[in-house]
Amino acid sequence: METTAVVADQNHSNRDCVAVAVLTHGERNGQLDARDHEYNVSELWEPFTARLCPTLAGKPKLFFIQACRGTGTDAGVTVSDLTADAPDNDRAEELTYPVPSYADIIVSHSTFEGLYSFRNPTNGSWYVETLCSQLEVHGRSKDLVSLLTDVNRIVGQRYRSENKSLPNLHGKVQAPCFTSSLTRSLCFGHNGHGHPQ
């Protein structure tokens, strides 16, 4: 994707992180739609890998993608209790260390692979609405992985599709998901800059 390549070619030495948001239509197997062609979601983040964008090496690269990932739907199931694992303790880090090319990247999708991504005609995308509200309320008090986990839970538990004219799209749920290779927790500081911890 030409736009992300242009941004990746810039000098990011004085920046703490980069964030890219894409709202578009999508297909299965990571295909996204642009106005004039189809492209793979990996084209968004590959130009920002440490090897290709050394001024962002060791810094978070965040990608938020609102798009369908197929035409499947999920009716969901009912559970009575949810459990959470305890977080791992951080280990002390060396002053200098190698950085894997694919480290420090988060790719957050509005829905799971193969599934439809819903939006309300008035309020818009369930995922974008929830992500924005969680960033506004908790963006400075929670790390990003915890915040995205909350987005997953809120969208999955609070939203149900309403489309009685199309029964295959009525009463469905949605599960946002993300992949993270962050090497440290990411919290947004009071001055608006991201601070890995």
LINHU-V796102 format. One line per field, one symbol per residue. ss: DSSP state (~ for helix, > for strand, _ for the rest). psi: psi as a letter, one per 30 degrees, with the letter a starting at -180 (. if undefined). burial: b if it has 9 or more other C-alpha atoms within 8 Angstrom, else e. Layout:
ss: ???
psi: ???
burial: ???
//
This chain:
ss: _~~~~~~~________>>>>>>>__>____>>>____>>>_~~~~~~~_____~~~___>>>>>>>_____>_>______________________________>>>>>_____>___>>___>>~~~~~~~~~~~~~_____~~~~~~~~~~~~~~~________~~~___>___>>>>_____>>>_____>>>_
psi: keeeeeeffljgegkflkkkkkjallalhgklkleflklkfffefefgleefiffgkgkkjkkjjjklgaglljfllklfkklklkllkklklleklljkeglhkkjkkfllkflkklkkfefakeeeeeeeeeeeegffflleeeeeeeeeeeeeffkkkjiffiefgkgllkjlllkkgkflkjkklfgfkkjk.
burial: eeebbeebeeeeeeebbeeeeeebbbbbebbbbbeeeebbbebbbebbbbebbeebbebbbbbbbbbbbbbebeeeeeeeeeeeeeeeeeeeeeeeeeeeeebbbbbbbbbbbbbbbbeeeeebbbbbbbbeebbeebbbebbbeebbebbbbbbbeebbbebeeeeebbbbbbbbbbeebbeebbbbbeeeebbbe
//
